Amino acid sequence: VYAISLVQVRMKEDGSFETITIPDEGQNFADKNLRFFPRSVTLPPNDAQVVKVQLLRTNQLSPGEYRSHFYFRSVPEIEPLGEEEVVADTSAISVRLTPVFGITIPAIIRIGESTTKIILSDLALSMVNDTIPNFSLVFNRTGNMSAYGDLVVYHISPQGKESKVGVANGVAVYTPGIVRKFQLRLNIIPGIAYDTGTLKAVFSSSSDVRPEKYTEAELKLQ
């Protein structure tokens, strides 16, 4: 059993989320312009359920971006009524943990033209335990809407050979945030040395047909 609701979240600089009730300056919620049905579903294993979403009163919205998140939360099983209660040992302390699983999916309404731009900065490479290459950078967002896309990192050898060494799909920088710090473990590939050459980071739209490149930046390795 899954309960469905709309919640409001803030994205922090490290990409994590926290639930809020009052929008930050420059943030607009979308919940008043969304209607959905059903609000709870019961699914057997490997089954699916369509949730219908309706957009409302967009003619009353000013230009900009409006965002809320659909929250799908599993409802813990309740013991059937009438079952005999097992008498527990009252001399011992017992703890019962009931995990509740959930997932959020952003619902974004955009009115008007986007003025959003992304710049990549603070590119750096460090080695974890002297063996695992860890690539870090900062997304800098300006404009009136969120940015969403895929990050691809290439290694360019001193001879000019380009190899894909890291991919992160679905990277977002939500309004009103202007900075997101990001880290990506790069692949260890025979023949690629991370102490020479160049690392090139490319941020593009999520599309298998013809992705639009938003921005790119390079880091010289020494």
C-alpha positions as a printed NumPy array, in Angstrom:
array([[  0.   ,   0.   ,   0.   ],
       [  1.374,   3.389,  -1.025],
       [  0.1  ,   6.793,   0.045],
       [  0.62 ,   9.648,  -2.433],
       [  0.941,  13.28 ,  -1.438],
       [  2.629,  16.511,  -2.468],
       [  5.467,  17.867,  -0.352],
       [  7.755,  20.877,  -0.553],
       [ 11.519,  20.446,  -0.419],
       [ 14.649,  22.549,  -0.444],
       [ 17.815,  21.406,  -2.205],
       [ 20.955,  22.157,  -0.217],
       [ 24.365,  22.877,  -1.713],
       [ 25.475,  19.248,  -1.35 ],
       [ 22.438,  18.034,  -3.324],
       [ 20.549,  16.647,  -0.322],
       [ 16.931,  17.601,   0.409],
       [ 15.03 ,  18.849,   3.413],
       [ 11.269,  19.231,   3.778],
       [  9.943,  22.773,   4.198],
       [  6.534,  24.424,   4.549],
       [  7.395,  28.039,   3.684],
       [  9.074,  28.771,   0.332],
       [ 12.49 ,  30.365,   0.283],
       [ 12.902,  33.728,  -1.375],
       [ 12.546,  33.172,  -5.109],
       [ 10.874,  29.763,  -4.717],
       [  7.291,  28.99 ,  -5.815],
       [  5.289,  25.877,  -4.935],
       [  3.226,  24.034,  -7.563],
       [  0.802,  22.152,  -5.297],
       [ -2.065,  24.64 ,  -5.707],
       [ -1.993,  24.056,  -9.469],
       [ -1.894,  20.26 ,  -9.433],
       [ -4.653,  17.711,  -8.92 ],
       [ -3.978,  13.979,  -8.866],
       [ -5.875,  10.705,  -8.478],
       [ -5.779,   8.239,  -6.788],
       [ -4.171,   9.326,  -3.515],
       [ -3.346,   5.786,  -2.451],
       [ -2.708,   2.551,  -4.334],
       [ -2.458,  -1.108,  -3.374],
       [ -0.136,  -3.091,  -5.617],
       [  0.632,  -6.813,  -5.786],
       [  4.256,  -7.724,  -6.667],
       [  5.404,  -6.674, -10.171],
       [  2.209,  -4.732, -10.85 ],
       [  1.76 ,  -1.058, -11.746],
       [ -0.741,   1.73 , -11.208],
       [ -1.344,   4.823, -13.313],
       [ -1.632,   8.077, -11.365],
       [ -3.417,  10.815, -13.293],
       [ -2.166,  14.375, -12.839],
       [ -4.122,  17.446, -13.921],
       [ -2.699,  20.946, -14.375],
       [ -4.939,  23.759, -13.092],
       [ -5.244,  27.533, -13.435],
       [ -1.96 ,  28.135, -15.257],
       [ -3.445,  31.313, -16.747],
       [ -3.262,  32.824, -13.253],
       [  0.465,  32.171, -12.85 ],
       [  3.14 ,  34.793, -13.338],
       [  6.206,  33.907, -15.469],
       [  8.667,  31.699, -13.637],
       [  8.989,  28.192, -12.217],
       [  6.709,  26.426,  -9.75 ],
       [  7.863,  23.18 ,  -8.085],
       [  6.476,  20.614,  -5.666],
       [  7.369,  16.941,  -5.215],
       [  5.122,  13.903,  -5.39 ],
       [  5.846,  11.715,  -2.379],
       [  5.112,   7.994,  -2.699],
       [  5.268,   6.505,   0.82 ],
       [  4.794,   2.844,   1.687],
       [  2.232,   2.251,   4.418],
       [  3.355,  -0.313,   7.028],
       [  1.266,  -3.446,   7.325],
       [ -1.196,  -3.464,  10.206],
       [ -1.764,  -6.643,  12.168],
       [ -5.245,  -8.045,  11.477],
       [ -7.889,  -7.438,  14.131],
       [ -8.8  , -10.474,  16.194],
       [ -5.363, -12.027,  16.342],
       [ -4.374, -13.218,  19.78 ],
       [ -1.651, -11.134,  21.331],
       [  1.48 , -13.03 ,  22.272],
       [  2.428, -12.436,  25.878],
       [  5.894, -10.942,  25.961],
       [  8.557, -11.278,  28.617],
       [  8.052,  -8.088,  30.631],
       [ 11.436,  -8.442,  32.295],
       [ 13.279,  -7.729,  29.04 ],
       [ 13.471,  -4.635,  26.865],
       [ 12.497,  -5.085,  23.235],
       [ 12.703,  -2.668,  20.334],
       [ 10.686,  -3.063,  17.153],
       [ 11.729,  -1.1  ,  14.068],
       [  9.265,  -0.683,  11.21 ],
       [ 10.976,   0.822,   8.132],
       [  8.902,   3.165,   5.979],
       [ 10.125,   3.521,   2.411],
       [  9.384,   6.476,   0.174],
       [ 10.448,   8.222,  -3.012],
       [  9.887,  11.758,  -4.269],
       [  9.459,  12.853,  -7.884],
       [  9.585,  16.565,  -8.782],
       [  6.605,  18.154, -10.535],
       [  7.652,  21.392, -12.227],
       [  5.469,  23.997, -13.933],
       [  7.285,  26.492, -16.12 ],
       [  5.692,  29.691, -17.401],
       [  7.499,  31.885, -19.907],
       [ 10.999,  31.734, -21.334],
       [ 13.941,  30.371, -19.378],
       [ 16.911,  32.643, -18.674],
       [ 18.832,  29.942, -16.793],
       [ 22.55 ,  29.438, -17.375],
       [ 25.03 ,  27.053, -15.764],
       [ 28.769,  27.551, -15.235],
       [ 31.062,  24.775, -13.963],
       [ 33.8  ,  25.844, -11.57 ],
       [ 36.212,  24.573,  -8.898],
       [ 37.139,  21.424, -10.832],
       [ 39.437,  19.184,  -8.811],
       [ 40.673,  15.59 ,  -8.735],
       [ 41.695,  13.646,  -5.65 ],
       [ 42.61 ,  10.015,  -5.091],
       [ 40.664,   8.07 ,  -2.453],
       [ 42.945,   5.591,  -0.682],
       [ 45.526,   6.473,  -3.354],
       [ 43.644,   4.289,  -5.854],
       [ 40.144,   5.63 ,  -6.624],
       [ 39.89 ,   8.882,  -8.654],
       [ 37.302,  11.257,  -7.167],
       [ 36.262,  14.198,  -9.359],
       [ 34.607,  17.244,  -7.812],
       [ 33.157,  20.435,  -9.243],
       [ 30.593,  23.146,  -8.535],
       [ 27.451,  23.925, -10.552],
       [ 26.733,  27.667, -10.576],
       [ 23.164,  28.502, -11.659],
       [ 21.767,  31.867, -12.689],
       [ 18.358,  32.736, -14.128],
       [ 14.712,  32.099, -13.356],
       [ 14.416,  28.294, -13.599],
       [ 16.038,  25.063, -12.421],
       [ 18.688,  23.228, -14.422],
       [ 18.53 ,  19.49 , -15.1  ],
       [ 20.718,  17.274, -17.249],
       [ 23.499,  14.71 , -17.525],
       [ 27.14 ,  15.177, -16.589],
       [ 29.792,  13.357, -18.621],
       [ 33.504,  13.446, -17.806],
       [ 36.158,  12.706, -20.448],
       [ 39.88 ,  12.106, -20.074],
       [ 42.005,  13.58 , -22.854],
       [ 45.48 ,  12.07 , -23.059],
       [ 48.558,  14.186, -23.93 ],
       [ 48.299,  12.628, -27.411],
       [ 44.701,  13.906, -27.778],
       [ 42.828,  10.601, -27.277],
       [ 39.455,  11.219, -25.618],
       [ 37.905,   8.575, -23.341],
       [ 34.668,   8.681, -21.357],
       [ 35.564,   8.041, -17.703],
       [ 32.484,   9.104, -15.735],
       [ 28.738,   9.648, -16.155],
       [ 26.093,  11.059, -13.798],
       [ 22.569,  11.151, -15.209],
       [ 19.774,  13.336, -13.875],
       [ 21.782,  16.033, -12.103],
       [ 19.566,  18.914, -10.947],
       [ 20.127,  22.367,  -9.513],
       [ 16.725,  23.491,  -8.248],
       [ 15.6  ,  27.063,  -7.716],
       [ 16.218,  29.17 ,  -5.781],
       [ 19.593,  27.536,  -5.17 ],
       [ 22.476,  29.001,  -7.132],
       [ 25.241,  26.563,  -6.13 ],
       [ 25.492,  22.768,  -6.036],
       [ 28.671,  20.99 ,  -5.002],
       [ 29.05 ,  17.656,  -6.769],
       [ 31.379,  14.66 ,  -6.614],
       [ 31.766,  11.731,  -8.989],
       [ 33.931,   8.621,  -8.766],
       [ 35.695,   8.121, -12.078],
       [ 36.201,   4.743, -13.724],
       [ 39.544,   2.993, -13.509],
       [ 40.375,   2.103, -17.124],
       [ 43.579,   0.364, -18.245],
       [ 45.816,   2.752, -20.129],
       [ 44.364,   5.93 , -18.576],
       [ 46.629,   7.759, -16.138],
       [ 44.971,  10.407, -14.011],
       [ 48.215,  12.266, -13.378],
       [ 48.587,  13.452, -16.989],
       [ 46.362,  14.936, -19.661],
       [ 43.102,  16.815, -19.177],
       [ 39.679,  16.117, -17.668],
       [ 36.753,  17.654, -19.541],
       [ 33.321,  17.916, -17.887],
       [ 30.285,  18.387, -20.156],
       [ 26.794,  19.162, -18.808],
       [ 23.994,  18.526, -21.339],
       [ 20.231,  18.043, -21.508],
       [ 18.901,  14.541, -20.859],
       [ 18.158,  13.311, -24.372],
       [ 19.177,  10.22 , -26.321],
       [ 18.368,  11.857, -29.662],
       [ 20.226,  15.167, -29.736],
       [ 21.267,  16.418, -26.294],
       [ 21.812,  20.163, -25.981],
       [ 25.124,  21.076, -24.401],
       [ 24.65 ,  23.601, -21.593],
       [ 28.259,  24.139, -20.575],
       [ 31.673,  22.506, -20.242],
       [ 34.925,  23.054, -18.381],
       [ 38.406,  21.5  , -18.321],
       [ 40.935,  20.584, -15.661],
       [ 44.638,  20.223, -16.548],
       [ 46.231,  17.262, -14.76 ],
       [ 49.788,  17.321, -13.481]])
